[in-house]
Amino acid sequence: MAHPGRGRDGRAADGGGRLSPTRAGGSGAEPSRAGVRGASVRSVTIATASDELWAAVKTFDAEAAEIAIARLLWDVPLSGAVTSVVLPFLHEVGDRWAAGTLSVAHEHFVSDMLRRKLSAFASVPPHHEDGAPTAPVVLLACPPGERHDMVLLCVALMLRERGVRVRFLGADTPVQAVLAATRAAGADAVVLAATRQAMFTAQASALRELAAETVLYAAGRGADEQTIAEIGARGLPADPVRAVVVLVGELAEISGSW
């Protein structure tokens, strides 16, 4: 099974990517004062990060936005930062844009800022202990025409944190390029995400070819049951956190020894 990530001081993290609290007297009965203080710091950081980000976005203050993200990622483990701040923030960006209260310029500013920060984590190899089974390789991409890949990037980072070897291709990727990359990387599974059904069905023949060679997952609002069946894929929960849990569990079954 997957090896959880480790904290900045090298201590093992729990299944949610959080540092396991030190136990008083080694008895496991009560968390130490340091553990309580750490939890308090995380709570305060999460509570303030979104407000700081929105204040920075309104005035296009890149420096303030980057400081807010850097502080969040320093005080809170990656999975906690993604699930508690980044994903809800992206969802609200989409809602405000749809409601006309957020401009295209603001949306592009947010996307560029978060992409640069999160992509830095994508370049860090997952933790691997000597003698542990080799982790599966998962390739993630968006099909042609789909340019919204930020949530998929968050999924990739959460998978990487759990020890999966991630290959992230990003937005608007031709299916033949995905197939070639799958073969070259020896991917155990491929995750494609799209916001509209047509982005899958327009590539149905090529996607069925891809599904015949590897385990193909379809995700996003465009992946309804009919579309999933048409392209020969497996579905994933709409919630990114639940999708990661499902993927990790099924990857363990696919790989056999991981």
KEKE-3310 file (N, C-alpha, C; in steps of 0.2 Angstrom, whole numbers, plus 5000, padded with zeros to 4 digits):
npx = (5004:5001:5014:5013:5016:5030:5034:5041:5052:5055:5048:5036:5021:5003:4989:4982:4991:4995:5006:5009:5003:5014:5014:5010:5022:5023:5012:5001:4989:4986:4987:5003:5008:5015:5009:4996:4998:5003:4991:4983:4990:4989:4975:4972:4980:4973:4961:4964:4970:4962:4955:4966:4971:4960:4960:4972:4970:4960:4966:4976:4988:5002:5013:5008:4999:5007:5014:5004:5001:5013:5015:5004:5007:5018:5014:5004:5001:5003:4991:4981:4982:4978:4965:4958:4959:4964:4956:4943:4944:4947:4935:4926:4931:4927:4913:4911:4916:4907:4895:4898:4905:4918:4932:4938:4952:4955:4953:4962:4974:4973:4974:4987:4995:4992:4996:5010:5014:5009:5014:5028:5028:5025:5036:5044:5050:5041:5041:5051:5054:5068:5068:5055:5040:5039:5031:5015:5013:5005:4996:4991:4979:4971:4958:4958:4954:4950:4954:4954:4963:4967:4961:4964:4977:4979:4974:4984:4995:4990:4990:5003:5009:5005:5013:5012:5018:5018:5013:5011:5002:4994:4983:4972:4977:4982:4974:4981:4994:4993:4992:5004:5013:5008:5012:5026:5030:5026:5014:5003:4990:4978:4972:4959:4952:4938:4927:4915:4904:4906:4919:4925:4917:4919:4931:4930:4933:4947:4949:4944:4953:4964:4959:4960:4973:4977:4972:4959:4953:4939:4935:4928:4915:4911:4911:4899:4889:4884:4894:4906:4904:4903:4916:4924:4929:4933:4924:4926:4924:4915:4920:4936:4945:4939:4940:4954:4956:4949:4956:4969:4966:4962:4973:4982:4976:4977:4991:4996:5007:5010)
npy = (4994:5012:5023:5035:5053:5063:5074:5091:5089:5076:5066:5053:5054:5054:5045:5055:5064:5072:5077:5065:5067:5070:5059:5061:5055:5044:5035:5036:5041:5055:5070:5079:5095:5102:5096:5100:5114:5114:5110:5120:5131:5127:5127:5141:5146:5140:5146:5160:5160:5160:5172:5181:5178:5182:5195:5199:5195:5204:5216:5212:5209:5201:5198:5198:5188:5177:5176:5173:5160:5153:5154:5146:5133:5131:5130:5120:5103:5097:5090:5094:5108:5109:5103:5110:5124:5127:5120:5123:5137:5138:5133:5143:5154:5150:5150:5164:5170:5164:5171:5184:5192:5192:5195:5190:5193:5193:5179:5173:5178:5172:5158:5157:5161:5151:5140:5141:5140:5127:5119:5118:5109:5098:5094:5088:5072:5058:5051:5037:5022:5012:4995:4995:4991:4995:5009:5012:5019:5034:5042:5059:5069:5082:5080:5085:5102:5104:5116:5118:5113:5114:5108:5095:5095:5097:5084:5076:5080:5076:5063:5060:5064:5053:5043:5039:5037:5050:5057:5071:5078:5089:5102:5101:5090:5080:5064:5054:5058:5056:5042:5038:5043:5035:5023:5025:5028:5017:5017:5013:5017:5029:5045:5055:5071:5081:5095:5094:5083:5081:5083:5071:5062:5066:5060:5047:5035:5034:5035:5023:5014:5018:5014:5000:4997:5001:5004:5015:5030:5041:5058:5072:5085:5081:5067:5057:5043:5037:5042:5037:5023:5023:5026:5016:5017:5019:5026:5040:5047:5063:5072:5078:5073:5061:5055:5053:5044:5033:5030:5027:5015:5007:5006:4999:4987:4984:4985:4975:4971:4983)
npz = (5000:4999:5004:5016:5015:5021:5035:5036:5045:5044:5050:5050:5041:5044:5038:5031:5027:5037:5050:5063:5079:5093:5107:5124:5136:5129:5130:5122:5126:5127:5117:5115:5121:5111:5100:5101:5100:5087:5079:5082:5076:5062:5061:5062:5051:5040:5041:5039:5027:5015:5015:5015:5002:4993:4996:4990:4977:4972:4971:4962:4968:4967:4975:4988:4987:4984:4996:5005:5000:5002:5015:5020:5014:5021:5034:5034:5030:5013:5007:5016:5014:5001:5001:5010:5007:4994:4984:4988:4986:4972:4967:4972:4964:4951:4953:4956:4944:4935:4940:4936:4944:4945:4935:4919:4919:4932:4935:4927:4933:4946:4942:4936:4946:4956:4949:4947:4960:4964:4954:4957:4968:4961:4955:4964:4969:4974:4991:4994:5002:5005:4999:4998:4989:4971:4967:4958:4941:4936:4924:4920:4912:4902:4889:4871:4869:4882:4894:4907:4920:4933:4945:4942:4943:4956:4961:4956:4964:4976:4974:4972:4984:4991:4987:4974:4958:4948:4932:4924:4912:4909:4902:4887:4879:4865:4861:4855:4859:4872:4872:4867:4877:4887:4884:4883:4896:4903:4910:4923:4924:4917:4919:4914:4913:4911:4908:4900:4891:4877:4875:4878:4871:4858:4855:4856:4849:4849:4862:4867:4861:4869:4881:4880:4881:4894:4911:4911:4917:4919:4923:4931:4927:4914:4913:4913:4917:4905:4895:4901:4899:4885:4881:4887:4899:4917:4930:4942:4958:4960:4969:4972:4983:4987:4975:4974:4985:4980:4969:4974:4981:4971:4963:4971:4970:4956:4954:4963:4971:4977)
capx = (5000:5005:5018:5012:5022:5034:5034:5048:5057:5057:5044:5031:5014:4997:4986:4979:4996:4997:5011:5006:5005:5018:5010:5013:5024:5023:5007:4996:4983:4984:4992:5007:5006:5017:5004:4990:5000:5003:4985:4980:4993:4986:4968:4973:4982:4968:4956:4965:4973:4957:4954:4972:4971:4955:4962:4977:4967:4956:4971:4981:4994:5005:5018:5004:4996:5012:5016:4999:5001:5019:5013:4999:5011:5023:5011:4999:5003:5000:4984:4977:4981:4974:4958:4955:4960:4965:4950:4937:4946:4946:4927:4923:4933:4923:4906:4911:4917:4900:4890:4900:4908:4925:4933:4943:4959:4956:4953:4969:4979:4973:4976:4994:4998:4992:4999:5017:5016:5008:5019:5034:5028:5024:5043:5047:5048:5037:5045:5051:5059:5072:5065:5047:5038:5039:5024:5012:5014:4998:4997:4985:4979:4964:4958:4958:4948:4949:4959:4954:4967:4970:4959:4967:4984:4978:4973:4990:4999:4988:4992:5011:5010:5003:5018:5011:5023:5013:5015:5006:5003:4990:4977:4972:4982:4979:4973:4987:5000:4992:4993:5011:5016:5007:5017:5033:5030:5023:5009:4998:4983:4977:4966:4957:4947:4935:4921:4910:4904:4908:4927:4926:4914:4923:4938:4928:4937:4954:4949:4943:4960:4968:4957:4961:4980:4978:4966:4957:4948:4937:4933:4925:4908:4909:4911:4893:4889:4884:4900:4911:4903:4905:4924:4927:4933:4930:4922:4929:4919:4916:4924:4943:4948:4936:4943:4961:4955:4947:4962:4974:4964:4961:4980:4985:4974:4980:4999:4997:5012:5011)
capy = (5000:5018:5026:5042:5058:5065:5081:5094:5087:5069:5062:5050:5058:5049:5043:5061:5068:5076:5074:5062:5071:5067:5057:5062:5050:5038:5031:5037:5044:5062:5073:5084:5103:5104:5093:5104:5120:5113:5109:5127:5135:5125:5130:5148:5147:5139:5151:5166:5160:5162:5179:5184:5177:5186:5202:5200:5194:5210:5221:5209:5209:5195:5197:5196:5181:5171:5175:5169:5153:5151:5153:5141:5127:5130:5128:5115:5098:5098:5088:5098:5114:5108:5101:5115:5130:5128:5117:5128:5144:5137:5132:5150:5158:5148:5153:5172:5171:5163:5176:5190:5197:5191:5196:5185:5195:5190:5172:5171:5180:5166:5152:5158:5161:5144:5135:5141:5137:5120:5115:5117:5103:5092:5092:5084:5065:5055:5047:5030:5019:5006:4989:4995:4989:5000:5012:5012:5025:5036:5048:5063:5074:5084:5079:5091:5107:5106:5120:5119:5107:5115:5103:5088:5096:5095:5077:5074:5082:5072:5056:5060:5064:5046:5039:5037:5041:5054:5060:5076:5081:5095:5104:5101:5085:5075:5058:5050:5060:5053:5035:5038:5044:5030:5017:5026:5028:5011:5019:5008:5019:5035:5049:5060:5075:5086:5098:5093:5076:5081:5082:5064:5058:5067:5056:5040:5029:5034:5033:5016:5011:5019:5009:4993:4996:5002:5006:5022:5033:5047:5062:5079:5085:5078:5060:5054:5036:5035:5044:5033:5017:5024:5026:5010:5020:5018:5032:5042:5052:5070:5075:5076:5070:5055:5052:5051:5038:5027:5028:5024:5009:5002:5005:4994:4981:4984:4983:4968:4971:4990)
capz = (5000:4998:5009:5017:5014:5027:5036:5035:5050:5042:5054:5046:5042:5045:5031:5028:5025:5043:5055:5068:5085:5098:5113:5131:5140:5125:5132:5117:5129:5126:5113:5119:5120:5105:5095:5101:5097:5079:5077:5082:5070:5056:5060:5061:5045:5035:5042:5036:5020:5009:5016:5012:4995:4990:4996:4985:4970:4971:4969:4958:4972:4966:4980:4994:4985:4985:5003:5008:4998:5005:5023:5020:5013:5026:5041:5033:5025:5006:5006:5020:5011:4995:5002:5015:5005:4987:4980:4989:4983:4965:4966:4972:4958:4946:4955:4955:4937:4932:4942:4933:4949:4944:4928:4916:4921:4939:4934:4924:4938:4951:4939:4935:4953:4959:4945:4948:4966:4965:4950:4961:4972:4956:4953:4969:4968:4980:4996:4993:5007:5002:4999:4997:4982:4967:4966:4951:4937:4934:4919:4921:4907:4899:4882:4867:4870:4889:4896:4915:4923:4940:4949:4940:4946:4964:4961:4954:4969:4982:4973:4973:4992:4994:4985:4967:4953:4944:4925:4923:4905:4909:4898:4880:4876:4860:4864:4853:4863:4879:4871:4866:4883:4892:4882:4885:4903:4906:4915:4925:4923:4915:4922:4909:4916:4906:4910:4895:4888:4871:4875:4878:4865:4851:4854:4858:4846:4851:4870:4867:4860:4875:4887:4878:4883:4901:4914:4909:4922:4916:4928:4929:4925:4908:4914:4916:4916:4897:4892:4903:4896:4878:4879:4890:4905:4924:4933:4948:4962:4958:4974:4971:4988:4986:4969:4976:4989:4976:4964:4978:4983:4965:4961:4975:4967:4950:4954:4966:4976:4980)
cpx = (5004:5009:5016:5018:5025:5034:5041:5053:5058:5052:5038:5024:5009:4994:4983:4985:4998:5002:5007:5008:5009:5013:5014:5015:5024:5017:5001:4989:4981:4989:4996:5005:5009:5012:4998:4992:5000:4996:4982:4983:4990:4979:4968:4975:4977:4963:4957:4968:4968:4956:4960:4973:4966:4957:4967:4975:4963:4960:4977:4988:4998:5010:5014:5001:5001:5014:5011:4999:5007:5018:5009:5003:5016:5020:5007:5002:5000:4993:4980:4976:4977:4966:4954:4954:4960:4959:4944:4938:4944:4938:4924:4925:4929:4916:4906:4912:4910:4895:4892:4903:4915:4927:4938:4950:4960:4957:4960:4974:4979:4976:4984:4998:4998:4996:5007:5019:5015:5013:5026:5034:5027:5031:5047:5045:5045:5042:5045:5056:5062:5069:5058:5046:5037:5031:5021:5013:5007:4999:4990:4985:4972:4964:4958:4952:4947:4955:4959:4957:4969:4967:4962:4974:4984:4978:4980:4995:4997:4990:5000:5012:5009:5008:5017:5016:5018:5017:5010:5007:4999:4984:4978:4977:4979:4979:4979:4993:4999:4994:5001:5015:5014:5011:5024:5035:5029:5018:5004:4991:4983:4971:4965:4952:4944:4928:4914:4910:4907:4916:4929:4923:4917:4929:4936:4932:4944:4954:4948:4949:4964:4966:4958:4968:4981:4972:4965:4952:4946:4934:4931:4918:4906:4909:4905:4893:4889:4891:4906:4910:4905:4912:4927:4931:4930:4929:4926:4924:4921:4920:4932:4947:4945:4939:4950:4961:4954:4953:4967:4972:4964:4968:4983:4982:4977:4987:5000:5001:5013:5007)
cpy = (5006:5020:5033:5047:5059:5072:5084:5092:5079:5064:5059:5054:5052:5049:5049:5066:5073:5073:5071:5065:5067:5065:5058:5056:5043:5033:5031:5039:5051:5065:5078:5091:5105:5102:5098:5111:5120:5113:5116:5131:5133:5127:5137:5150:5146:5144:5158:5166:5162:5169:5183:5184:5181:5193:5204:5199:5201:5215:5219:5210:5202:5193:5194:5189:5176:5170:5171:5161:5150:5149:5147:5134:5126:5127:5122:5110:5099:5096:5092:5105:5114:5107:5107:5122:5131:5126:5122:5135:5143:5137:5139:5155:5156:5151:5161:5173:5170:5168:5183:5195:5196:5191:5191:5187:5192:5182:5170:5173:5174:5160:5152:5157:5154:5139:5135:5138:5130:5116:5114:5111:5097:5090:5088:5077:5063:5051:5040:5027:5013:5000:4989:4993:4995:5003:5012:5019:5027:5042:5052:5068:5076:5083:5085:5095:5109:5109:5121:5112:5108:5110:5096:5089:5094:5088:5074:5074:5077:5065:5055:5060:5057:5041:5036:5041:5044:5057:5064:5079:5088:5096:5102:5096:5081:5068:5053:5052:5056:5045:5034:5038:5038:5024:5018:5026:5022:5012:5013:5010:5026:5038:5054:5064:5080:5089:5097:5086:5076:5081:5075:5060:5060:5063:5049:5035:5029:5033:5026:5012:5012:5014:5002:4992:4997:5004:5014:5025:5040:5051:5069:5079:5082:5070:5057:5047:5034:5036:5039:5026:5017:5023:5020:5012:5017:5025:5034:5047:5059:5074:5073:5072:5062:5051:5049:5044:5032:5025:5025:5016:5004:5001:5000:4987:4979:4981:4977:4969:4978:4991)
cpz = (5000:5005:5010:5016:5021:5028:5035:5039:5049:5046:5049:5047:5042:5038:5028:5026:5031:5047:5061:5075:5090:5104:5119:5134:5136:5126:5126:5120:5127:5121:5117:5117:5113:5099:5095:5098:5089:5076:5077:5077:5064:5055:5059:5054:5039:5035:5039:5029:5014:5009:5013:5004:4991:4990:4991:4978:4968:4968:4964:4961:4972:4972:4987:4993:4986:4992:5006:5006:5001:5012:5024:5019:5017:5033:5040:5028:5018:5005:5010:5017:5004:4996:5006:5012:4997:4983:4981:4986:4975:4963:4967:4967:4952:4947:4953:4948:4933:4933:4939:4938:4949:4937:4926:4918:4928:4939:4932:4929:4943:4948:4938:4941:4956:4955:4946:4955:4967:4960:4953:4965:4967:4954:4958:4969:4975:4984:4994:4998:5003:5004:4998:4990:4978:4966:4959:4948:4935:4930:4919:4915:4906:4892:4878:4869:4877:4892:4904:4918:4930:4945:4948:4943:4953:4965:4961:4960:4975:4981:4974:4980:4995:4991:4977:4963:4947:4937:4923:4916:4904:4904:4890:4877:4871:4863:4861:4856:4870:4878:4870:4873:4888:4890:4884:4892:4907:4911:4917:4925:4921:4917:4917:4913:4911:4909:4906:4892:4881:4870:4875:4872:4858:4850:4856:4855:4848:4859:4871:4866:4866:4881:4886:4880:4890:4904:4913:4914:4918:4922:4926:4927:4919:4908:4917:4914:4909:4894:4894:4900:4888:4876:4883:4896:4912:4926:4940:4951:4959:4962:4973:4976:4988:4980:4970:4980:4985:4971:4968:4979:4977:4962:4964:4972:4960:4950:4958:4972:4980:4987)
residu = (MET:ALA:HIS:PRO:GLY:ARG:GLY:ARG:ASP:GLY:ARG:ALA:ALA:ASP:GLY:GLY:GLY:ARG:LEU:SER:PRO:THR:ARG:ALA:GLY:GLY:SER:GLY:ALA:GLU:PRO:SER:ARG:ALA:GLY:VAL:ARG:GLY:ALA:SER:VAL:ARG:SER:VAL:THR:ILE:ALA:THR:ALA:SER:ASP:GLU:LEU:TRP:ALA:ALA:VAL:LYS:THR:PHE:ASP:ALA:GLU:ALA:ALA:GLU:ILE:ALA:ILE:ALA:ARG:LEU:LEU:TRP:ASP:VAL:PRO:LEU:SER:GLY:ALA:VAL:THR:SER:VAL:VAL:LEU:PRO:PHE:LEU:HIS:GLU:VAL:GLY:ASP:ARG:TRP:ALA:ALA:GLY:THR:LEU:SER:VAL:ALA:HIS:GLU:HIS:PHE:VAL:SER:ASP:MET:LEU:ARG:ARG:LYS:LEU:SER:ALA:PHE:ALA:SER:VAL:PRO:PRO:HIS:HIS:GLU:ASP:GLY:ALA:PRO:THR:ALA:PRO:VAL:VAL:LEU:LEU:ALA:CYS:PRO:PRO:GLY:GLU:ARG:HIS:ASP:MET:VAL:LEU:LEU:CYS:VAL:ALA:LEU:MET:LEU:ARG:GLU:ARG:GLY:VAL:ARG:VAL:ARG:PHE:LEU:GLY:ALA:ASP:THR:PRO:VAL:GLN:ALA:VAL:LEU:ALA:ALA:THR:ARG:ALA:ALA:GLY:ALA:ASP:ALA:VAL:VAL:LEU:ALA:ALA:THR:ARG:GLN:ALA:MET:PHE:THR:ALA:GLN:ALA:SER:ALA:LEU:ARG:GLU:LEU:ALA:ALA:GLU:THR:VAL:LEU:TYR:ALA:ALA:GLY:ARG:GLY:ALA:ASP:GLU:GLN:THR:ILE:ALA:GLU:ILE:GLY:ALA:ARG:GLY:LEU:PRO:ALA:ASP:PRO:VAL:ARG:ALA:VAL:VAL:VAL:LEU:VAL:GLY:GLU:LEU:ALA:GLU:ILE:SER:GLY:SER:TRP)
# end
